[in-house]
Amino acid sequence: MTVSTRLHRGARIEDAVMARLARVLRRFGWRPLAVPFTAYGSAPAHTAPAGSEGWVRVLLRVKLSSQRATAEEVAGGRWWRKFFTVGLSGVPVQVRVGSFSHEISSDRGGYVDVVVPSDLTPGWHELQVSVVGRPPATARLRVVGPDERFGLVSDIDDTVMITALPRPLLAFWNTFVVKATNRRPVPGMAALYGRLRHQEPDGFVVYLSTGAWNVARALALFLEHHDYPRGPLLMTDWGPTTDSWFRSGRDHKHRELRRLVADFPQLRWVLVGDDGQHDPQLYEELADEVPEALRMVLIRQLTTVEQVLTHGTPLPPEDAALNAPSPVLWLRGPDGSALAAQLPTDETEDPEKGT
């Protein structure tokens, strides 16, 4: 049986449009620029053989921009510039992580998502990326140590940030409402995350969203402005894939959750989401598969108005985990304060199993 390698029609159309735009912009002097995102990685275990290396997952995108623009300016670009960007495929990117240097080529959307060797110690560092003709750009990098035990995965929209908008309008909101101060945090969530991390104040936190990479910088500014803990964002590309018109947000979260669990077997995770879309179902599936990897699941309950705006009905989607027995502790509440009030007396100990 022959498997077709032909790109999906949507991908072919996108590639043709991007190629034409790239030719026009190059005539105006625009050149490739590497825009890095916050990365993460792992230090080798103490029991690893001598000479063993850690690793880092490098995340960036190569875009066309004016010769004067910096990576910081492009990442934080306002208004229409966030989504009307031209990614470039096949561009060599120099990546420096600790004492290692690597040359990596961007994919068909201009993205780089690759794991490279690292000799960095646990904690926060910086990596450096560059393309020919541009000064280097830097991004934060979180290396998880073998002795760490705490991990937290958080959704963004309607979990830490109130959107109260129909899902089709979220792209508009995240594109055109650009100031962090114009976005409302869910009350008590930042304090809740601080309490959960009190024994490991620099515990590993990841923000997992179905939003587009184009708005990652704006969301990072929101999180920083409202005192949420630092951590990498795992976003997605909304464009056509090699086999469909659009990427599946649910599949994106499903895949990344399992990757995090596999990458950091020493961590026990707190999963935080809301009941407006797929989070309860995704977390329930993971709890059934690897209950030993999870500490607890926290679900923010949306208001009736938020439910209607999210998916068109006043009730949350069917949540099988609501009444079913679970090997993992599940807590539900309308905001961070309500969830914090339900935490075990000492949340650093193994919570009782239950629903």
C-alpha positions, 0 to 999 in steps of 0.5 A: 500500500502506497502512502501519499506524501502530498501536502493537504490542500490547505497547507499548499495554499498557505505555502503559496501565499506565504512564498508570494508575501515573502518575495514582496517583503524581501523587495522592501528589505525585510530579512529573516529574524529568529524569535525565541520562546521560553524553553525548558529542559532537564539536567542529568540524573545523579545516577547517570553515567559519567559524561551524560548530558542533559537536554533542552527543548528549544522553541522558536520561530523564524519570521520576516521582519524589517532590518531594524526590528529586534526579536523582542519587538517582533514578539511583542508586536501590536495589533494586526502584526501579531497574526499577519506574519510570514514564517520562513522554512529552511532557514539555518538558525544558530542555537547556543545552550550552555557550552553547546552550539547547534545549527537547526533549520526551521520547518515549513511554518518557520518553527523550530521545536527540537531537543538538543544536548545541554550541560546546564545545571538546574534552575533558570538560564538563558539560551541564544539564537541567531540567523545570518545578518542579525544580532543574537536574541535571548530567551529564558530557559528552565532546567529541571533538576533530578531532585525536584518533585513538583510540577504544575500545568495550567491552562490560560484562557478562563483558568488564569485569565478571564476572557468571557468571550465566544471561542471564535472571538478569542483570536481577536481578543488576544490579538487586539487587546494587547495591554496586560492591564486590559486583561482580568486575572481570575481572582485568587489564582496567582495566590493559589499557585504560590501556595501550591509551590511553597515548599519548592518556590521555584517548582516547575510551572508550564502554561499549556494553551490552545492559543497561537504562538503569535500571542505568546509574548502578550500572554507572558506579559499578562502572567508577569504583570499579575504575579503568576509564576514564571514558566514556559508557554506551550502554544500551537500554530493555527495554520493548516497541517500536512493532513488537515485545514486546522490543528486540533487544540485538544490533540495539542494538549493531549500530546503535550501532557503526555510528553511532560509526564514522560520527560520528567518522571520524577515530578508529580503534577498538579493539573489546573484547568476550567470546565468550559471545554476539554480540560476535565476530559483530558485530565481524567484520561491522564489520571486513568493512564498514569495516576502515580504521576499526578498529585491533584486536579483543580478545575475552575467552574465557569459562571453560567454566562461564561459557559454560554459564551464558551460553548453556547449552553449554560451547562458545562460539557459532560464531565465523567470525572465529576461523580466517578471514582478517581485515583487522583484528588479532584477539586472544583471551585469558581476561583482560586480562593475557593480552590485554595480553601479545599486544599489538604491541610498540608498540600505538600503531603500526599493528599487523600485519594478521592473525587 
